[in-house]
């Protein structure tokens, strides 16, 4: 991030930010593809409207978690903007995933998870 924040300074992430980072973890995507990815990987449990998506994207770009990148050469819609994780974004995503995994581990140890 531009002001060298530690993960603990911005964790926990909002669900929207976490899902956007997850969607971009494998490859750059445009906004609509991010929305589709979020819905697919969550088995329809999470849907993200355009207002939430683009508001989050704007803040994430400002925080240096993601960056806009050129569209791939085969892109036929010049209006689409593509985004990818920055190194900081990948670091924050990993820290949040570790934080969530720790919470799930605690829940498992306390036998509160369903089967």
C-alpha positions in Angstrom: 0.0 0.0 0.0 1.1 3.5 -0.6 1.6 4.3 3.1 3.1 0.9 4.1 0.3 -0.4 6.2 0.7 -3.7 7.9 -2.0 -6.4 7.2 -3.3 -5.9 10.8 -4.0 -2.3 10.0 -6.7 -3.2 7.4 -7.8 -6.7 8.4 -10.4 -8.0 8.6 -11.4 -7.3 5.0 -15.0 -6.8 4.1 -16.5 -9.8 2.3 -16.7 -7.8 -0.9 -13.0 -7.0 -0.9 -12.0 -10.5 0.0 -14.1 -12.0 -2.8 -12.7 -9.5 -5.3 -9.1 -10.3 -4.3 -9.9 -14.0 -4.6 -11.4 -13.5 -8.0 -8.2 -11.8 -9.2 -5.8 -14.3 -7.6 -5.4 -16.4 -10.7 -5.6 -13.8 -13.5 -6.7 -10.3 -14.4 -10.4 -9.8 -15.0 -12.9 -7.1 -15.9 -15.7 -6.1 -13.6 -18.4 -8.3 -14.9 -16.1 -11.3 -14.9 -15.3 -10.6 -11.3 -19.0 -10.6 -10.4 -19.5 -13.9 -12.2 -16.4 -15.5 -10.5 -17.7 -14.5 -7.1 -21.1 -16.0 -7.7 -19.6 -19.2 -9.2 -17.0 -19.9 -6.5 -19.6 -19.2 -3.7 -22.1 -21.5 -5.4 -24.5 -18.6 -5.6 -24.3 -17.7 -1.9 -22.6 -14.4 -2.7 -23.8 -12.0 -5.3 -22.3 -8.6 -5.9 -24.1 -5.8 -7.5 -22.3 -3.2 -9.7 -22.4 -0.5 -7.0 -20.7 -2.7 -4.4 -18.2 -4.0 -7.0 -17.1 -0.7 -8.5 -17.1 1.2 -5.2 -14.8 -1.5 -3.8 -12.6 -1.6 -6.9 -12.1 2.2 -6.6 -11.1 2.0 -3.0 -8.8 -1.0 -3.7 -7.0 0.8 -6.5 -6.5 3.8 -4.2 -5.1 1.4 -1.5 -2.8 -0.3 -4.0 -4.4 -3.7 -3.5 -5.3 -4.0 -7.2 -4.3 -2.1 -10.3 -5.8 -1.5 -13.7 -4.0 -3.3 -16.5 -4.3 -3.2 -20.3 -7.0 -5.4 -21.8 -5.9 -8.5 -23.5 -5.3 -8.2 -27.3 -8.4 -10.3 -28.1 -10.8 -8.1 -26.0 -13.4 -6.7 -28.4 -15.2 -4.3 -25.9 -13.0 -1.1 -25.4 -15.2 -0.1 -22.4 -14.0 -3.0 -20.3 -11.4 -2.2 -17.7 -9.2 -5.0 -16.4 -7.7 -5.3 -12.9 -5.1 -7.5 -11.3 -3.7 -8.0 -7.9 -0.7 -6.0 -6.8 2.1 -7.6 -4.7 0.5 -5.8 -1.7 -2.9 -7.1 -2.7 -1.6 -10.7 -2.8 0.1 -10.3 0.6 -3.2 -8.9 2.1 -5.2 -11.7 0.5 -2.9 -14.3 2.0 -3.0 -12.7 5.4 -6.8 -12.6 5.4 -7.1 -16.2 4.2 -4.7 -17.2 7.1 -6.8 -15.2 9.6 -10.0 -16.9 8.4 -8.4 -20.4 8.4 -7.3 -19.8 12.0 -10.9 -18.9 13.0 -12.2 -22.1 11.2 -9.6 -24.1 13.1 -10.8 -22.7 16.4 -14.4 -23.5 15.5 -13.4 -27.0 14.6 -11.5 -27.5 17.8 -14.6 -26.4 19.7 -16.8 -28.7 17.7 -19.1 -26.1 16.4 -18.8 -27.0 12.7 -21.5 -28.9 11.0 -20.7 -32.0 8.9 
